[in-house]
Each structure stands twice: as structure tokens, then as C-alpha cells.
């Protein structure tokens, strides 16, 4: 249960809101007041779906049913059409029927188990512009430093014409350029020395600033080369003009709408509070009771920089929330190292390209945010003891080894049984701790994870989008084989999920399935496969974006399948993703989403098949 605070509460605001709200606090107060006055969510529909291909249970993809009935947020009945009609009509005589077209498929709603709603929304507001290497769901094979320079030059000219002082860009990724060009102060000063330029690397772990931006943030002496890493990036973002609350809310709604268009019904935010602190929690709470919340949201509180201790004083995990709750806090998130494509994930051996592409302030093996490892274990021990599932971001092989060592220090001890007076002693339900991204795993890592019951969530775009860069430039052939070992994790008996880390890569669970099933390196002219032994089958990939992702998020009792009594979170696709001819690596992401339903309410309906996937 949440500790009920008023906005601006003295025990939270001074610690978490400093520098985050600027002069906008009164506007946030007014916006939240308006949210509280919005009409409540509409009533859920009573509907009998039939026809097409209906798969209620991703753990048994061989079983299809003729019909599925929903009402009062829940799945009421599945099975033969006559039986579903009878059961629905007994209690819901006004239920309407909706026939699926031949070839359409009805599945449990798709789950994004690791994304970042607020930063993704911020990057949709001025002065931010998209400089990413993605065209929808596909990689832009013509991405280059020259194209970025040309776009920035135009943006600077436009900003000067409007009398604006800042131009910012998100999604910049030198590793995916046709020719890798390192961005720094000198490169950006060549575009403008007057307008403040600040770019964020696609990984989110690096930032690039020109001289004007460094001066504006009073960081010129500390970062003369204009390259910032990890928490230092925040020092610059606190100087960048902040979006107005109303604009940010519109952008958040746009991110949720995009998620719905790709069939996402549950979005798990792996860093709540990173941007607005306690206000972020309050904002999402308020939004969840309005029609504007069109996804089911779980959240992990961002725990780095000692925020974990403040959160523990304010909240308890909501692992047994009412099923209709559209926003709940369910985990604590810690970031252990950086990004492999950003050359800051901690590696046991130097990056292959460390001599050619040096990151100022980062060694040839990357970085780790906790020293010694025991300091990470001490934090994890207290978080675990307080009953919180833990998600730890780790990318490099040495970073993963360090995190697993910390997990062993925490989880190898047998916890004391918890009593619930006056009843008998009862052991606490096991917490589902996770390893986020889990980019480079060897067999020993997988065995350790199995023994400790830690499950991996894979940023599968590391294979599809970045695979060629990892193989050829960043890691080399041998280490690249260890990327996103989905099949090996399943063989070890682990549950796995697939995610986007959005804003890092585009939303789209059907695309995640594509990349996990074919493991094609999309930047490779020959579309070569990276470690075919790790390819998933279609049913395995579907589980990773439905029931297994729900399990990792402690939400499997509510969503992830369409068994009777569960929430009516579902998606209707134009084609069946479980029966496609293996003709190419882009087939699933090109399937159109026809409708998306959350808690028995239709939140998306396609007017026509999407043209740009």
C-alpha cells in the first residue's frame, strides 16, 4: 500500500524533487488537480469473441478455442461457441458478439517488461528531436554522422530564427553509423558555437555537449571534451529547458498510444522516479484512474544514488494489488554498469575498438557503478529483506559476474520465516529477482542464475539491430556469440522475457519475437544469423512477451494468458504469428494489430492496416 502523501510533502520533496520541477511546481499542482476532476474510466464491455484463431494460453499454443467471453474486466468463459454463449447470456444478456475475420488471431495482450515512459515522453517535447537510427521498427541502413550533422544544422537555423537557445537530440548512436564517428564538443562546435547543443546516446548512458551547452551548465571545466557518462548526464539534463507539464502529459499519452498500436497492454517501467522523483509516482497514480491511462503499468522504483533508502521509507511493493489497478509499484531497479554499444558496460577484457573509439572518463573495459561489490550486495540485502523484487541492469560480462556475485551474497542466506500473528509461522513467497539486459552470458552464469532463481530479461535488439557492430567492431566474433542466449536460458529451466528498453529501441513485441526467432543481424548485407543455436521457436517467443514476462513482473495472476478469471487484456492481430512461413526476418513485425483491449476496454482499433512498420 502506498504511503498517502500530499504533493509537496516535506518528507519527500526536498530529497527527490530538487532540480526536477524547476519553476513548474504550481503548474504540476494544477495539472494533477485537473486529472482528479476527469471522468472515471468507462465501464468494461461484455463481448463474445469467436472465429479466427483464439489462443487463450501461451503455455499451450496447440490449443485453440472457438470463443472467448469477457465482462466486468475479466475473462468469463472460453471454449466451444455454444457453451460460451450460454454462460455469458446467463449473467450478461446484453453481451454483444464480435466475429474475427478468417486468419485473424486473438491472443493475450503483449507485455513490455522493461521500458521508460517518462524519458520516452520527454524526448517527444521541445527542444528534443529524434536522431535515432530507426525507421519505425526497422534499422535505417543509411544512418550516418553526415545525416545527423545536416539535420542539426537545419534545427539550429530554425532555433535561431525563433530566438531559441537550445537544440537537443535523442537516440544518437555512433555504433550504428555506416562509418563510426565519435561525437564530442569539437564535432558539435563545428555545427554551432552559439546555440546550446546536447545529444543523448541511444543507450541513455552517454551525453554529448558543445561548448555553449557546457558553459550554460557550468560544466566546461569538468568535461572539456563534452562527453558525459552515467549520472553526469543528469547534470546537463537539469539545465536543458524542461517541458511544460501539459506538454509532458500529452507526450506520455502518445507513448501509451504507440504501445497500444503495437498490441502492448502491459508496460513495465524500469525506472519510476528517475525523472520527477515522488511526483512521478503521484502523477502515474492520478493518471491511472482516468481514461487517459491506456496501458496497465507496473513499475520499478529507480534506486541508484541512494534513492533506494528513501523509497523503502515511503513505499511497500504492491504484489497483491486489485486486478483492475492500472498502476502499481512492484520492484526496485539498480543500474550496475553501462552500455556495451556505448562502450561502458563492464567487460573482463578491453573492448575490441577501445583504441579507436575512446570514451573520455571510461576505461577500456567499461565501468561499474558500485565499488566494492559488497556495497551493491548490502543495498540488495536491505531491499530484499523489505520484500522487494530486485531488477539489476548489467550488460558487460564482468558487470554480470559482479551482479551475480552480489546476488549470491544476498540469496545464499536462508531468510528467517515471517510470522503473521496469531497464526503459525509462514515462509515468505519467493521474490522473482531479475537480471536486466543480461547481454553476455556464459554457461556458468546461467547455472548460477538457475540455482539462485534469477531470470533474465533480454534487450533482443542487441542481436537484431546491433549484432553486426558487436561482432565486427565492439566485441569480436567469439564474445558476440554470447549475446542474448535466450534458448540456452530456457534449456537451463529459466523463464525469459524480451524487451525494448524504450527509448533505447522501438516498442513492438512482435518485432522482439522476430529478432529472437531469426537472430538476423539487420545491418549485415548478407543478413547473417548470429548464433543460430539460440533461436527461439514461435511459441517460445510468444511466451517471452506474454505469460513469462507477466511472471517476471509478478503479474501472472492477472495477465499474460486469457484463462477464466484473469483480466481481459487481449490483442487481435490480422494474421496468426504462430503460423508464418519462415521466409524472412521481418514477418512478425509487419503483422498489423487490429484491436487492443485493456481490462475489458478497447483502447486501440486500426482504421486500416498500418503502412509503416
Rosetta blueprint (number, residue, H / E / L):
1 X L
2 X L
3 X L
4 X L
5 X L
6 X L
7 X L
8 X L
9 X L
10 X H
11 X H
12 X H
13 X H
14 X H
15 X H
16 X H
17 X L
18 X L
19 X L
20 X L
21 X L
22 X L
23 X L
24 X L
25 X H
26 X H
27 X H
28 X H
29 X H
30 X H
31 X H
32 X H
33 X H
34 X H
35 X H
36 X H
37 X L
38 X L
39 X L
40 X E
41 X L
42 X L
43 X L
44 X L
45 X L
46 X L
47 X E
48 X E
49 X E
50 X E
51 X E
52 X E
53 X E
54 X E
55 X L
56 X L
57 X L
58 X L
59 X L
60 X L
61 X L
62 X L
63 X L
64 X L
65 X E
66 X E
67 X E
68 X E
69 X E
70 X E
71 X E
72 X L
73 X L
74 X E
75 X E
76 X E
77 X E
78 X E
79 X E
80 X L
81 X H
82 X H
83 X H
84 X H
85 X H
86 X H
87 X H
88 X H
89 X H
90 X H
91 X H
92 X L
93 X L
94 X L
95 X L
96 X E
97 X E
98 X E
99 X E
100 X L
101 X L
102 X L
103 X L
104 X L
105 X E
106 X E
107 X E
108 X E
109 X L
110 X E
111 X E
112 X E
113 X E
114 X E
115 X E
116 X L
117 X H
118 X H
119 X H
120 X H
121 X H
122 X H
123 X L
124 X L
125 X L
126 X L
127 X L
128 X E
129 X E
130 X E
131 X L
132 X L
133 X L
134 X E
135 X E
136 X L
137 X L
138 X E
139 X E
140 X L
141 X L
142 X L
143 X L
144 X L
145 X H
146 X H
147 X H
148 X H
149 X H
150 X H
151 X H
152 X H
153 X H
154 X H
155 X H
156 X H
157 X H
158 X H
159 X H
160 X H
161 X H
162 X L
163 X L
164 X L
165 X L
166 X E
167 X E
168 X E
169 X E
170 X E
171 X E
172 X E
173 X L
174 X H
175 X H
176 X H
177 X L
178 X L
179 X L
180 X L
181 X L
182 X L
183 X L
184 X L
185 X H
186 X H
187 X H
188 X H
189 X H
190 X L
191 X L
192 X L
193 X L
194 X L
195 X L
196 X E
197 X E
198 X E
199 X E
200 X E
201 X E
202 X L
203 X L
204 X L
205 X L
206 X E
207 X E
208 X E
209 X E
210 X L
211 X H
212 X H
213 X H
214 X H
215 X H
216 X H
217 X L
218 X L
219 X L
220 X L
221 X L
222 X L
223 X L
224 X L
225 X L
226 X L
227 X E
228 X E
229 X E
230 X L
231 X L
232 X H
233 X H
234 X H
235 X H
236 X H
237 X H
238 X L
239 X L
240 X L
241 X L
242 X L
243 X L
244 X L
245 X H
246 X H
247 X H
248 X H
249 X H
250 X H
251 X H
252 X H
253 X H
254 X H
255 X H
256 X H
257 X H
258 X H
259 X H
260 X H
261 X H
262 X L
263 X L
264 X E
265 X E
266 X E
267 X E
268 X E
269 X E
270 X E
271 X E
272 X E
273 X L
274 X L
275 X L
276 X L
277 X L
278 X H
279 X H
280 X H
281 X H
282 X H
283 X H
284 X H
285 X H
286 X H
287 X H
288 X H
289 X L
290 X E
291 X L
292 X L
293 X L
294 X L
295 X L
296 X E
297 X E
298 X E
299 X E
300 X E
301 X E
302 X E
303 X L
304 X L
305 X L
306 X L
307 X H
308 X H
309 X H
310 X H
311 X H
312 X H
313 X H
314 X H
315 X L
316 X L
317 X L
318 X L
319 X L
320 X L
321 X L
322 X L
323 X L
324 X L
325 X L
326 X L
327 X E
328 X E
329 X E
330 X E
331 X E
332 X E
333 X E
334 X E
335 X E
336 X L
337 X E
338 X L
339 X L
340 X L
341 X L
342 X L
343 X L
344 X L
345 X L
346 X L
347 X L
348 X L
349 X L
350 X L
351 X L
352 X L
353 X L
354 X L
355 X L
356 X L
357 X L
358 X L
359 X L
360 X L
361 X L
362 X L
363 X E
364 X L
365 X L
366 X E
367 X L
368 X E
369 X L
370 X L
371 X L
372 X L
373 X H
374 X H
375 X H
376 X H
377 X H
378 X H
379 X H
380 X H
381 X H
382 X H
383 X H
384 X H
385 X H
386 X L
387 X L
388 X L
389 X E
390 X E
391 X E
392 X E
393 X E
394 X E
395 X L
396 X L
397 X H
398 X H
399 X H
400 X H
401 X H
402 X H
403 X H
404 X H
405 X H
406 X H
407 X H
408 X H
409 X H
410 X H
411 X H
412 X L
413 X L
414 X L
415 X L
416 X L
417 X L
418 X E
419 X E
420 X L
421 X L
422 X L
423 X L
424 X L
425 X E
426 X E
427 X L
428 X L
429 X L
430 X L
431 X L
432 X L
433 X L
434 X E
435 X E
436 X E
437 X E
438 X L
439 X L
440 X E
441 X L
442 X L
443 X H
444 X H
445 X H
446 X H
447 X H
448 X H
449 X H
450 X H
451 X H
452 X H
453 X L
454 X L
455 X E
456 X E
457 X E
458 X E
459 X E
460 X L
461 X H
462 X H
463 X H
464 X H
465 X L
466 X L
467 X H
468 X H
469 X H
470 X H
471 X H
472 X H
473 X H
474 X H
475 X L
476 X L
477 X H
478 X H
479 X H
480 X H
481 X L
482 X L
483 X E
484 X L
485 X L
486 X H
487 X H
488 X H
489 X H
490 X H
491 X H
492 X L
493 X L
494 X L
495 X L
496 X L
497 X E
498 X E
499 X E
500 X L
501 X L
502 X L
503 X L
504 X L
505 X L
506 X L
507 X L
508 X L
509 X H
510 X H
511 X H
512 X H
513 X H
514 X H
515 X H
516 X H
517 X H
518 X H
519 X L
520 X E
521 X L
522 X L
523 X L
524 X L
525 X L
526 X L
527 X L
528 X L
529 X E
530 X L
531 X L
532 X H
533 X H
534 X H
535 X L
536 X L
537 X L
538 X H
539 X H
540 X H
541 X H
542 X H
543 X H
544 X H
545 X L
546 X L
547 X H
548 X H
549 X H
550 X H
551 X H
552 X H
553 X L
554 X L
555 X L
556 X L
557 X L
558 X L
559 X L
560 X L
561 X L
562 X L
563 X L
564 X L
565 X L
566 X L
567 X E
568 X L
569 X L
570 X E
571 X E
572 X E
573 X E
574 X L
575 X L
576 X L
577 X L
578 X L
579 X L
580 X L
581 X L
582 X L
583 X L
584 X L
585 X L
586 X L
587 X L
588 X H
589 X H
590 X H
591 X L
592 X L
593 X E
594 X E
595 X E
596 X E
597 X E
598 X E
599 X L
600 X L
601 X E
602 X E
603 X E
604 X E
605 X E
606 X L
607 X L
608 X L
609 X L
610 X L
611 X L
612 X L
613 X L
